[in-house]
Amino acid sequence: MPFTAVHKVADADFPTRWGHFRILGFEGIVDHPEPCNDAIPAPAKRIEGAVALVMGDIHSAPPIVRIHSQCLTGDVFHSLRCDCRQQLELALATITEHGSGILLYEQQEGRGIGLMAKLKAYELQDQGLDTIEANLELGYKADCREFELPAEVLKQLGVHAVRLMTNNPAKVEALEQAGIKVTERISALVPSEPTNERYLLTKREKMGHLVS
């Protein structure tokens, strides 16, 4: 999914309870994006957004990088159906502990299917389907996310090698294919909850995530 243009739209001071960052906004234009659901026509062009939280010196050595997909239910409402918020907080704490790093936050709710479709998938999961089965039942791919935009943002930041914090081998592969060297994979494993054990099992057994 090639981007015809990626540009920075904002760069501001950003103090947080974890530490002091810069917050940068980026937008990328995708020509003729592939549809995630064949029943829903894809637009001729799509604008994708991503936020980069940047701390410290990110150029003297490969920085710690976390690519985090937006999760309103987890990140904002502290949902225990997933482990998204815990992973977000782990990444921010780890970057702060090391004094440098980048958190890339992508607008890809529900593995890219969008918030309303994600809530419909929740309904199906309540009826017994797992996360992948629910997406497929709704006509979507198991995972509609792409990671080209984070790679382009890293290049614009002058970063061409990273220590990637993820449990998802697909993110490592996507960055490598885009020309970003992953020198180390750092685990993003967080404690499970009784309410998300099946979710984590599905990620491990059907998506190849490195979770226990």
Secondary structure in CASP SS format (residue, H / E / C, confidence):
PFRMAT SS
TARGET T0000
AUTHOR 0000-0000-0000
METHOD secondary structure of the structure
MODEL  1
M C 1.00
P C 1.00
F E 1.00
T E 1.00
A E 1.00
V E 1.00
H E 1.00
K E 1.00
V E 1.00
A E 1.00
D E 1.00
A E 1.00
D E 1.00
F E 1.00
P E 1.00
T C 1.00
R C 1.00
W C 1.00
G C 1.00
H E 1.00
F E 1.00
R E 1.00
I E 1.00
L E 1.00
G E 1.00
F E 1.00
E E 1.00
G E 1.00
I E 1.00
V E 1.00
D E 1.00
H C 1.00
P C 1.00
E C 1.00
P C 1.00
C C 1.00
N E 1.00
D C 1.00
A C 1.00
I C 1.00
P C 1.00
A C 1.00
P C 1.00
A C 1.00
K E 1.00
R E 1.00
I E 1.00
E E 1.00
G E 1.00
A E 1.00
V E 1.00
A E 1.00
L E 1.00
V E 1.00
M E 1.00
G C 1.00
D C 1.00
I C 1.00
H C 1.00
S C 1.00
A C 1.00
P C 1.00
P C 1.00
I E 1.00
V E 1.00
R E 1.00
I E 1.00
H E 1.00
S E 1.00
Q C 1.00
C C 1.00
L H 1.00
T H 1.00
G H 1.00
D H 1.00
V H 1.00
F C 1.00
H C 1.00
S C 1.00
L C 1.00
R C 1.00
C C 1.00
D C 1.00
C H 1.00
R H 1.00
Q H 1.00
Q H 1.00
L H 1.00
E H 1.00
L H 1.00
A H 1.00
L H 1.00
A H 1.00
T H 1.00
I H 1.00
T H 1.00
E H 1.00
H H 1.00
G C 1.00
S C 1.00
G E 1.00
I E 1.00
L E 1.00
L E 1.00
Y E 1.00
E E 1.00
Q C 1.00
Q C 1.00
E H 1.00
G H 1.00
R H 1.00
G H 1.00
I C 1.00
G C 1.00
L H 1.00
M H 1.00
A H 1.00
K H 1.00
L H 1.00
K H 1.00
A H 1.00
Y H 1.00
E H 1.00
L H 1.00
Q H 1.00
D H 1.00
Q C 1.00
G C 1.00
L C 1.00
D C 1.00
T H 1.00
I H 1.00
E H 1.00
A H 1.00
N H 1.00
L H 1.00
E H 1.00
L C 1.00
G C 1.00
Y E 1.00
K C 1.00
A C 1.00
D C 1.00
C C 1.00
R C 1.00
E C 1.00
F C 1.00
E H 1.00
L H 1.00
P H 1.00
A H 1.00
E H 1.00
V H 1.00
L H 1.00
K H 1.00
Q H 1.00
L C 1.00
G C 1.00
V C 1.00
H C 1.00
A E 1.00
V E 1.00
R E 1.00
L E 1.00
M E 1.00
T C 1.00
N C 1.00
N C 1.00
P H 1.00
A H 1.00
K H 1.00
V H 1.00
E H 1.00
A H 1.00
L H 1.00
E H 1.00
Q H 1.00
A C 1.00
G C 1.00
I C 1.00
K E 1.00
V E 1.00
T E 1.00
E E 1.00
R E 1.00
I E 1.00
S C 1.00
A C 1.00
L C 1.00
V C 1.00
P C 1.00
S C 1.00
E C 1.00
P H 1.00
T H 1.00
N H 1.00
E H 1.00
R H 1.00
Y H 1.00
L H 1.00
L H 1.00
T H 1.00
K H 1.00
R H 1.00
E H 1.00
K H 1.00
M H 1.00
G C 1.00
H C 1.00
L C 1.00
V C 1.00
S C 1.00
END
